[in-house]
Amino acid sequence: MQDPRPQLHRRLEEILASDEIRSLDLIDLLGRHRPEDVAAVMAGFPPPERDRILAHLGPEETGVVLEEADDATRLGMLDVLRPETLARALDEMGPDEGADIIELLPERDAAQVLARVEDDQAAAIRRLQAFDPDTAGGQMTTEFVRLGEQHTAREAIGAIQGAVDAEMVNSLYVVDADGVLKGVVSLRDLITAPPERPVRDFMSRDVVFCSTGMDQEEVARLADRYNVAAIPVVDDHHRLQGVITHDDILDVVQEEAEEDLLRLAGTAPTSPTREPVLRQAGKRLPWLLTTMAGGVVLSLILDRNEAMIHRQVEIAFFMPFLAGMGGNVGLQTSTTLVRAMATGELGTTRLSRVVAGQVGVGALIGTICGAVAALAATAMDVPRGIGLVVGIAMVSGVTTATFLASVLPLALRRAGADPALAAGPLLTTINDITTLTIYFSIAGALLQDG
């Protein structure tokens, strides 16, 4: 299937560039494309044109565009949508998506919009707002099929047929009279079961579930570990509260991956471009100050070795090269370990083995790169012995960088800090200091005066 978005974008540009108002053309074009594709191209238009597009969408399409648009585009649309228009869009959305939208509005605007939303939908949204957005309770939907233990297969099929708003019917959850989760029935088993057979006789009692307070990242790991498309959410009394569906799980995986990437850079973990300037600066400044402190230490190292550099200025030629290699290898190692921790791959029983393995990889890489660096330095017109110094420093520096990049994320996690921060400016600064310290120490030991 060909991607329709480039063509949609071009056609929208043509219509919007016209001096005449061509509402019918715009409505026809938008009606022939999926709202998900419309959401994808919205970011490519300036606010005035984006608002014109939005004004020609129906409530259901507006809801989908709000769900699928990027954060900045979504906020821009919320700024111009009238409360009654937004309320109609929320009526067409699932309660969980509606709660996410309401969360973005100022408190007064949220109250005005919810006052115009249908009562049942507004109640469901308010209920979900009680949970932290980053927990299972904040991610779950309340639109699912709930069966009683006494229901027959025929009654269960009737319940599915009447559940027009249910987000997911492949799995049906069975509860007792108190709402306590008892089992799950697949749609396949339900269809093939005798019509009068109670669901309690063929339901699976081995249900993968999570609590309302479980972190969304843990929920994603749970779904991946047990290969399930949906996870029921229960309260402290094991009463069924909602269901997290596969699309929400995928959104969580993407969101957490984006957060980790932002943390690797030492910036805000979520939506950095939307935050006030002072807040953005406040989140970046600590790590940049760390880099400055590291720069001061590097200056002291250079000052202490000034005499050696004057004697053999060629030593300075290889400093950026060695520091860059140590930083790159350290970044690769820490990123690998941060990912392993994020996915649950790295358990406590494997820590020493994983660290030893990463250091072994670093030593091998350092040896190969060190040999190449030594040969390259020897081939240059530099004093005798510098090639050997560069080669040994490369092996030692890369191996040390790998060790630090392996230990630092683990130490941060044990201290309760975010391990992803270790792969940013902090680790880079430490690697620069250790690499140059090793380099000058080896140079001082092996190079003769003169």
Number of C-alpha atoms within 10 A of each C-alpha: 3 5 8 12 17 12 10 18 17 12 15 21 14 10 16 19 11 9 7 8 11 11 15 10 13 18 15 11 14 21 14 9 13 14 22 16 20 25 23 16 18 23 17 13 16 11 15 10 16 18 17 13 20 21 15 17 18 15 18 16 22 26 24 21 25 27 19 16 21 15 17 12 22 19 16 15 21 16 11 15 15 12 19 15 16 24 24 19 21 30 21 17 22 19 26 26 22 27 25 17 20 22 14 14 15 9 10 8 14 16 13 13 20 23 14 17 20 13 12 10 19 21 14 18 26 16 16 25 19 11 16 16 18 14 18 29 30 25 30 27 27 22 18 22 23 21 25 20 19 17 17 21 23 17 18 24 16 11 15 20 11 11 16 11 13 15 16 19 16 14 20 21 24 25 21 15 9 10 17 16 27 21 22 23 23 15 16 10 14 22 13 9 17 12 15 11 16 19 26 21 11 16 20 15 13 9 15 16 19 23 21 24 17 16 18 27 20 17 24 22 17 19 20 13 11 9 10 12 17 21 24 26 27 22 16 9 11 18 18 26 19 26 26 29 20 16 11 20 25 14 13 19 18 12 16 18 15 15 18 25 19 19 21 23 17 22 23 20 17 17 15 15 11 11 12 10 10 8 12 16 14 13 15 15 14 15 19 16 13 16 19 14 13 20 15 12 16 19 13 12 15 17 12 12 15 13 11 20 16 11 12 17 13 15 20 14 12 17 16 12 13 23 23 17 20 29 25 15 22 27 23 13 23 30 23 16 25 26 16 13 17 18 17 14 13 15 10 8 8 11 14 12 10 15 20 15 14 21 22 15 17 25 23 15 17 28 19 14 17 26 18 16 25 21 15 13 23 18 10 11 8 15 14 12 15 21 24 21 24 29 26 21 26 31 23 22 30 33 26 22 32 30 22 21 31 28 17 19 24 22 14 15 15 11 10 9 13 16 26 26 24 30 28 22 22 20 22 22 22 20 29 24 17 19 26 22 18 17 23 23 14 17 20 14 9 13 16 12 8 6
